[in-house]
């Protein structure tokens, strides 16, 4: 069993939920980003975004690996920084486009 944090744009929220279920059924513990009821980043205050960013990095820190949900190869700037953070911690980096899902 691995602890895996999902990373990627929240515009792929439905795909993240689908992948999380599949990864858990394969015996992994999956940590997802918060799926907010707010529709975009502009609905959060600067302080809230900082808290969410710090919490997501903590999720990466306690994980064995991250799984980047890069639908159609898309990786945004926030996800790129999460990948770099994970690399600096020597975490395994997995990509959705490399899976059989």
C-alpha positions in Angstrom: 0.0 0.0 0.0 1.2 3.5 -0.9 -0.1 6.8 0.4 -0.7 8.9 -2.7 -1.7 12.5 -3.0 -3.5 13.6 -6.1 -2.4 16.8 -7.7 -3.8 18.7 -10.7 -6.2 21.4 -11.8 -9.5 21.3 -10.1 -11.2 21.7 -13.5 -10.5 17.9 -13.5 -12.3 17.3 -10.2 -14.5 14.6 -11.7 -11.5 12.8 -13.1 -9.7 13.1 -9.7 -12.6 11.5 -7.9 -12.7 8.7 -10.5 -9.0 8.1 -10.2 -9.1 8.3 -6.4 -11.7 5.5 -6.3 -9.7 3.3 -8.7 -6.4 3.8 -6.8 -8.1 3.0 -3.5 -9.6 -0.2 -4.9 -6.0 -1.2 -5.9 -5.1 -0.9 -2.2 -3.7 2.6 -2.0 -4.5 5.3 0.6 -5.4 8.3 -1.6 -5.4 11.9 -0.4 -7.2 14.4 -2.5 -7.3 18.2 -2.7 -10.2 19.9 -1.1 -13.2 19.9 -3.5 -14.6 23.3 -2.6 -18.1 24.5 -3.3 -16.6 27.7 -4.5 -16.3 27.8 -8.2 -12.9 29.5 -8.7 -9.8 30.8 -6.9 -11.1 34.3 -6.9 -13.8 33.2 -4.4 -11.1 32.7 -1.8 -9.2 35.3 0.2 -5.5 35.5 -0.1 -5.2 34.0 3.4 -7.5 31.1 2.6 -5.5 30.3 -0.5 -2.3 30.3 1.5 -3.8 28.0 4.1 -5.0 25.6 1.3 -1.6 25.7 -0.4 0.2 24.9 2.9 -2.3 22.0 3.7 -1.8 20.5 0.2 2.0 20.6 0.6 1.6 18.9 4.0 -0.5 16.2 2.2 2.4 15.8 -0.2 4.9 15.7 2.6 3.2 12.7 4.3 2.7 10.8 1.1 4.9 8.2 -0.6 4.0 9.5 -4.0 1.9 12.0 -5.9 -0.3 11.2 -8.9 -0.6 14.2 -11.3 -4.0 14.3 -13.0 -2.7 15.7 -16.3 -5.7 15.2 -18.5 -4.6 15.8 -22.2 -1.1 16.5 -20.8 -2.3 19.7 -19.0 -0.2 20.8 -16.1 -0.8 24.3 -14.7 1.6 26.5 -12.7 0.3 25.4 -9.3 0.7 21.8 -10.2 4.2 22.4 -11.5 5.2 23.8 -8.2 3.6 20.8 -6.4 5.7 18.5 -8.6 8.8 20.4 -7.8 8.0 20.3 -4.1 7.5 16.5 -4.3 10.7 16.1 -6.3 12.6 18.0 -3.6 11.3 15.6 -1.0 12.3 12.6 -3.2 8.7 11.5 -3.6 7.6 9.2 -6.4 5.9 11.1 -9.2 3.2 9.4 -11.2 1.2 10.8 -14.1 -2.4 10.0 -15.0 -1.5 9.9 -18.7 1.0 7.1 -17.9 -1.7 4.9 -16.3 -4.2 2.4 -17.7 -7.2 4.4 -16.4 
